[in-house]
Amino acid sequence: MGSVTKTVTADDPVIRAQALDPNRWLIPQQHADIPRFTQGNRVEPLIDGQAAFAAMHTAFTATANAEDYIYITGWDLVPAIHLLGRSVPASTVDAVLSSAAGRGVDVRMLIWVITTPFTITGVNTFMDGKTRDTTGSHHQKTAAVHANNTLTSFVGGIDMTRDRWDTPAHNFPDPNADYKGSGQPWHDVHAKVNGPAAADIETNIRHRWNDTRVVFRPPIGPPIGTPPPTPPMPVHPVPAAVPGGTHIVQTLRTFPHHATFGTFNWPYDFAPTGESGLRRAYLNAIGNAREYIYIEDQYMISDDVISPAIAAAMRRSPQLQVILVTAPEPDTGTQNIKDAFDFHQNRFVANLRAVDASRVQIFHLENLGSPRTPIYCHSKVCIIDDIWAIIGSCNMSTRSLTHDSEISIAVVDLAVEHGRRRFARDLRIALWSEHLGLTPAERSLINDPLAGAAEWRSRAGTPPAHAVVHTRPAGSDSILWRTFVDPDGSGP
């Protein structure tokens, strides 16, 4: 496809002023097997783990026989996780997938790190260790499920592992949640995809599964050996457009360039020169921003790529507001690594405040009840000007933009509501309402994003809002940062 078929006819000054041509927001095609974009899709945002796991449970249990399949990629997976919460014991990943396999369903999984060794009866599982080097990871979180003659795919930030099940209330502890250690509330975003774009997500899984030189990564040392022969993943027909589907979807990925691979690693056959669609898409969309940029990201440390691009957009558009939501603190690492994390996150924000501090807000999330409990923001979402929205696995970090395997979908809706593209607007309002503790009657306060920016200022830090103004210590850089923590895999 070379251009978008425009169906919007609304005569609205906001649309005219912003010249809402979807083609401006879609970068060129990145891989021969994945089209530049598809039309006729229906994308449903799944906000927080309860909604995401319930949707996946419905899809998995709808599979019936050998004509159906379930393909999964993950950073981690714990079979004992309850997809419907602990109150439904039979809803564990193990029980659901082994039951599907028992019906003859083709069930396959590619997992990068397995915290607890497991075997799920009838499920073909690989620990996919083929990364750029020992610092790399497979970070994609997807599923492609065929049932009832329909392909449904999932993509986003949520792995089927501990801590992820949570509700928008983020109460803690929640008796339905599977926690890791002491656990914590967890905010995340996934998406359910129907239509031709669902096939693009499946294509990515097939690329990785059928890679002829896939290898295992042992706990220590370089990847070794080759796996036993397995049936190659077949190419299935691309689904037809969904009746009434108005979502244009561009599937975007990151894979590292072959020139950056370690001595004992081999490039991907399907992407020998890597793939940097996510980096390019972010820079393109940020370059189009005129009204606001909203980002949810657990790290917010791309201080040499994303942050300068946002600063440039702020200089071009004096009204542009920037709202950032991140995790309360680094999730792992030694103290010197945490210091370096703080250094780069502070520099990310400082680049923007140097343009105009009054137009930059950064928050983390907390349940402000008693006891006061931090909420870990793990989502990877960006929404710009109520036009372009992206959901996936890619963080605002160098490794996500160049190094680790990542996948996200960008959505531009052909449907317009209240002078704004419906998908991006509705996703923004849903997320802002959750974080600001708005009632349905109060949502009209944020219909306009510039007015909504003022609501963040006035409501942050006061229940029932979860948003709290975010600050971190100054930190200090580390020589280990680019080598091990946030390496660059972009190549020459």
Beta strands, then each sheet from edge to edge (+ up, - down):
strand 1: 38-47
strand 2: 69-74
strand 3: 106-111
strand 4: 124-127
strand 5: 142-147
strand 6: 150-156
strand 7: 186-187
strand 8: 189-194
strand 9: 247-255
strand 10: 275-276
strand 11: 292-296
strand 12: 321-326
strand 13: 360-367
strand 14: 373-377
strand 15: 381-384
strand 16: 388-392
strand 17: 406-413
strand 18: 416-417
strand 19: 420-421
strand 20: 467-469
sheet 1: 4+ 3+ 2+ 5- 6+ 8- 1+ 9- 10+
sheet 2: 4+ 3+ 2+ 5- 6+ 8- 1+ 9- 17+ 16- 15+ 11- 12- 13- 14+ 7+
sheet 3: 4+ 3+ 2+ 5- 6+ 8- 1+ 9- 17+ 16- 15+ 11- 12- 13- 20+
sheet 4: 18+ 19-
end
